[in-house]
Amino acid sequence: MHRYLPLALLVGMLIAFRVLGSAFPETLPNFQPLAALFFCGALLAPGWRGFVIPLGVWVVTFPLGVGHTANPLDFLTTGLAIVSTFFMGKALAKSNIPTLLLGSAAAALTFHLITCGGAWLSDPRYAKTLTGLTQSLWTGAPGDALPSWVFLRNLTAANVIYTGIFALAQVRFPKPAIHLAPALAKSR
């Protein structure tokens, strides 16, 4: 049972964040721990499973195409941001909780930089200058209801909270050690 607790926690927390963000879209836009999902996925399981499990959770809880553009560059930059945050988690997998929390905040910033950089490249509302890039990263496009920094703030808060809960659960309910040698010896 303890073996599946981290996975259940990932799914349950993601659903809770989605419900909370949907309930308060004006005050909590982008209060979604997408970067933390993949950051923590790297802590959850070794190898490819640490990426595929969060990917499956994300796809199930966030249907593609709902509220998003079909622009291929947006999909590419989101994919790059997801992969980047996953490898940041891998690099910090054996770290203490304060380092994980800082890493999660850095993952949110990385996610924001990559996705807003992609928006700057693909959205004609942004001038293809340093000023246009700054606008994409901080103030948002002309006519947008909220500045980009609000999305970064909420993404960072959601990521740090999500990672903190996940890391504390890992400490409270550590994964049981799996010993394959006795099982292999019995099968011979």
Backbone hydrogen bonds, N-H to C=O, Kabsch-Sander energy under -0.5 kcal/mol:
donor,donor_aa,acceptor,acceptor_aa,energy
4,Y,1,M,-1.1
5,L,1,M,-0.6
5,L,2,H,-0.5
8,A,4,Y,-2.6
9,L,5,L,-2.7
10,L,6,P,-2.4
11,V,7,L,-2.3
12,G,8,A,-2.9
13,M,9,L,-2.7
14,L,10,L,-2.0
15,I,11,V,-2.4
16,A,12,G,-2.3
17,F,13,M,-2.7
18,R,14,L,-2.3
19,V,15,I,-2.6
20,L,16,A,-2.5
21,G,17,F,-2.8
22,S,18,R,-2.2
23,A,19,V,-2.2
24,F,20,L,-1.4
28,L,24,F,-3.0
31,F,28,L,-1.5
32,Q,30,N,-2.3
34,L,32,Q,-1.1
37,L,33,P,-2.3
38,F,34,L,-1.4
39,F,35,A,-2.4
40,C,36,A,-3.3
41,G,37,L,-1.4
42,A,38,F,-1.4
43,L,40,C,-0.8
44,L,40,C,-1.5
45,A,41,G,-1.6
49,R,46,P,-0.9
50,G,47,G,-1.0
51,F,48,W,-1.3
52,V,48,W,-2.7
53,I,49,R,-2.3
55,L,51,F,-1.9
56,G,52,V,-2.6
57,V,53,I,-2.3
58,W,54,P,-2.9
59,V,55,L,-2.6
60,V,56,G,-2.2
61,T,57,V,-2.2
62,F,58,W,-1.6
66,V,63,P,-1.4
67,G,65,G,-0.9
68,H,65,G,-0.7
74,D,71,N,-0.7
75,F,71,N,-1.5
76,L,72,P,-2.4
77,T,73,L,-2.9
78,T,74,D,-2.3
79,G,75,F,-2.3
80,L,76,L,-2.6
81,A,77,T,-2.5
82,I,78,T,-2.5
83,V,79,G,-2.5
84,S,80,L,-2.4
85,T,81,A,-2.3
86,F,82,I,-2.1
87,F,83,V,-2.2
88,M,84,S,-1.8
89,G,85,T,-2.0
90,K,86,F,-2.2
91,A,87,F,-2.2
92,L,88,M,-1.3
93,A,90,K,-1.2
95,S,92,L,-2.2
100,L,96,N,-2.2
101,L,97,I,-2.5
102,L,98,P,-2.2
103,G,99,T,-2.6
104,S,100,L,-2.4
105,A,101,L,-2.0
106,A,102,L,-2.4
107,A,103,G,-2.4
108,A,104,S,-2.0
109,L,105,A,-2.2
110,T,106,A,-2.7
111,F,107,A,-2.7
112,H,108,A,-2.5
113,L,109,L,-2.8
114,I,110,T,-2.5
115,T,111,F,-2.6
116,C,112,H,-2.7
117,G,113,L,-1.8
118,G,114,I,-2.0
119,A,115,T,-2.1
120,W,116,C,-2.4
121,L,117,G,-1.8
122,S,118,G,-2.2
123,D,119,A,-2.9
126,Y,123,D,-1.7
129,T,127,A,-2.0
133,L,129,T,-2.2
134,T,130,L,-2.5
135,Q,131,T,-2.3
136,S,132,G,-2.2
137,L,133,L,-2.4
138,W,134,T,-2.3
139,T,134,T,-0.6
140,G,135,Q,-4.2
144,D,141,A,-2.2
149,W,138,W,-2.3
150,V,147,P,-1.2
151,F,147,P,-0.8
152,L,148,S,-2.0
153,R,149,W,-2.8
154,N,150,V,-2.4
155,L,151,F,-2.6
156,T,152,L,-2.7
157,A,153,R,-2.5
158,A,154,N,-2.6
159,N,155,L,-2.4
160,V,156,T,-2.6
161,I,157,A,-2.4
162,Y,158,A,-2.6
163,T,159,N,-2.8
164,G,160,V,-2.4
165,I,161,I,-2.5
166,F,162,Y,-2.5
167,A,163,T,-3.1
168,L,164,G,-2.5
169,A,165,I,-2.2
170,Q,166,F,-2.0
171,V,167,A,-1.8
172,R,168,L,-2.7
173,F,169,A,-3.0
179,H,177,A,-0.6
180,L,178,I,-0.7
183,A,179,H,-0.6
184,L,180,L,-2.7
185,A,181,A,-2.6
186,K,182,P,-2.0
187,S,183,A,-1.3
188,R,184,L,-0.6
188,R,185,A,-0.7
